[in-house]
Amino acid sequence: MLDYLLQMPDVYLFLLLSGTSIFVTIIVVFLIRRYIPLELRYKDNPVIGNMSALISIIYGVLVGLTALYLINNISYTGDAVQREANSVANIYRNSTLLKEPAKTRIQASIKKYLTEVINVEWPQMESGQKINKDGDKIIDSIGKELSYYSGINSTELLILHDMFESVRNLYDGRQQRIQMSYSELNPEIWEVILIGTILTIGINYLFGMNFYLHIVTVSAGALMAAAMLFLLLSLDRPFQGDFVIGPDSFKSLLDTVNQDIADTPTQMTK
């Protein structure tokens, strides 16, 4: 059920949550009005108000802390993605200083890696699938190419040292990105949040007041609770939904690599 909701466009998800909560609210208010006399509810308004305030405070703190945790997760994931892209860029930049055929082979591996990340891994992360190991194999091939590099002078030794460091950073950034693609709130946390949502809305059904005013006030509370659920669902998984982390850094780098490859024959001709 949660996976289905996460695959929905955010606009439809918000409309579904808010529409359902308001519809249920109106139905329940009608039932409360019919089966529990207004005089009985009105007499207990102070007690109901105190309980509503207590539940709302606890619920607000819970949702706020959960949202803060998810926002930090997205920030951490974005940093990992940027570090991975920066590592690929560093390897590519340093590869231009190497001799052939190592230069061409490493740049071909970089292009293959970027294509793999953009066209294969990102769709897998967006759909919640398990990431394959092809990217790891490409990184290993770059490391092997560097280890087999011959005819090293003092300048190339420094370049290779920097490239090996970038390869390690690339592997680390990749693993962090993949790990965060599996990140999600535990079912136990969702259960507590849903219980809090039901209690926060449900306690307000018992207030004794004008019927139409009751519908407006409880619907407003239901809409706010639905908005909170929408926020948590939108932030739960960094690579799923409309407002997610995209492969923009990798696409920009791939465009640069393709442009350099296209310009190489022209430069050689000159």
Secondary structure, 3 states (H helix, E strand, C coil): CHHHHHHCCHHHHHHHHHHHHHHHHHHHHHHHHHHCCHHHHHHCHHHHHHHHHHHHHHHHHHHHHHHHHHHHHHHHHHHHHHHHHHHHHHHHHHHCCCCCCHHHHHHHHHHHHHHHHHHHHHHHHHCCCCCCCHHHHHHHHHHHHHHCCCCCCHHHHHHHHHHHHHHHHHHHHHHHHHHHHCCCCCHHHHHHHHHHHHHHHHHHHHCCCCHHHHHHHHHHHHHHHHHHHHHHHHHHCCCCCCCCCCCHHHHHHHHHHHHHHHHHHHHHHC
